[in-house]
Amino acid sequence: MSSDVESAQQLPEYPETVSKGQVEPLADEPIPFDVEIIRGDFPILERTTPAGGPLVYLDSANTSQKPRVVVEAMEDHYLNHNANVARAMHLLGAEATEAFEGARARVATFVGAAQSEEVIFTKNASEALNLCAHTLGAALKPGDEIVISVMEHHSNIVPWQLLAQRSGATLRWFDVTEDGRLDLDAAAAEGLINERTKIVSLTYVSNVLGTVNPITQIAAAAHAVGAVVVVDASQAVPQLAVDVRTLGADLVAFTGHKMVGPTGIGVLWGRYDLLAELPPFLGGGEMIEVVKMTGSTYAPPPHRFEAGTPPIAQAVGLGAAVQYLSEIGMDAIAAHEAEITAYALKGLATVDGLRVIGPNEPVDRGGAISFTLPEIHPHDISQLLDSRGVAVRGGHHCARPLHERFGIQSSTRASFYLYTTRAEVDALIDGLEYTVRFFGGAR
Amino acid sequence: MKVEELYQEIILDHYRAKHHSGLRGPYEAEVHHVNPSCGDEVTLRVHLDGDTVADVSYEGVGCSISQASTSVMSDLVIGHPVEHGLDLHREFLQLMQSKGEIEPDEDRLEDGIAFAGVAKFPARVKCALLGWSAFKDAVIQAGGVPR
């Protein structure tokens, strides 16, 4: 073990300026996009399944696979730099703090934040959205309105339902059109966003329909009536170049594990002046300024919202993940996602009776495709596909109101990412044709 | 663990043509059971005649395993003593929790033995138990279980 002072100073793998909140570019010129080279970064994709063939992982909207660099960054942190952050006055404490705050700066750069203090680490996107509901909700009263949409994930529904119950505010909903877009005409006709609206919380990219919502346009309408705009970007940040400076949202939630990072860490980005006004969420260590028996004062953002020991190694992993994504280039990743989604939509259209829930065209559309087959339950579909090594998700995908809206109980979802190949989409289509034959004649 | 072990022909037959399905009267209790992880649902009614299960009727949405299992269950309990139905529930539950290590008794479980393979697919065990759990619950609510 080295004890010389130099090793502590050798750390500028992480930018020195992080404590000042400045952000630096994560990568120079993007490297050319080559899916086969990318697959080499993900050891799990070399696995075979009991079916004998290669693993075909089409469940990335559920959780993404992890490149070696992310796992190695976390391993290196635990094996060589592990300590608690922001309180340990020793070498490892300084290294761990530097690594943790460095990861914050990387994430800030990745989403275009003005300063790294705008990035709050949570345990996942659900916690980030609950944080929004609790802190924004402190000022809500009966008669106020919260607007969400029928296409939300349960994690962007239930926190607002709970807030409506606590505060007496009314929860209102954007409907969707038959092809799975937000029904903006109906919303305008019924005055959905009005002077009573205090919070508008919407998903950027639907985890079921794949729809990319016009956040900037809706945010402008919400801001015009003085409402705060919250965006669930859990499916967007992994696959689109998201820039919070131009998006129009005030608060943006996303999660590490869907963007090649580890589980156990989520992110809430917020406009600094808004964050500075919000009350604390959870109470505990690290979120305080001074604690007295008569009362406490609280730390400024982001630490005000990070009670207790944070997910340190996970932050290091997430920092490596955004570095990895930046080196490949989010524009290239988005282009690949669009290309593979278009290819899959074409292939799925050839399967007898298959109905896509959501936009049929690869326009303003992310890489999750949910579908039904007549009289074959999604569990049976996913089981049959699994028997051929193809991993998809069957169920309501934590979006039960949306399924109800489309008159279905559940659906099967295939979702893609930067490592998905056309051959994998072909395996899905073959598997679906096999499934239709297997259950042929079922009522 | 071949998928054919899971989807026995008997299961597919019951799925394609469910026995005793549709909600009927008279009934003493109606229950609604949900499998929250997947969204499978069943509404089930029981009609007791003294100590005998006179009728079980149900309506459900769900996968082939949950639908077929409910169909098989209704065959096994209708027209038999309540106690017999609850014993079969216990036996079926044991079979499902056995990870495939119990040899099912065909004389008692009849078509239900086709679900032995389900025990090797832990994610599907809940599907197979949905209708059975609803039956037991309904019997209790109908006062069919001596306390």
Interface residues (C-beta under 8 A of the other chain):
Chain A: P50 H377 P378 H379 D380 Q383 L384 D386 S387 G394 G395 H396 R400 H403 Q409 S410 F438 F439 G441 A442 R443
Chain B: M1 K2 V3 L6 Y7 L12 Y15 R16 A17 S37 C38 G39 D40 E41 V61 G62 C63 S64 I65 F121 R124 C127
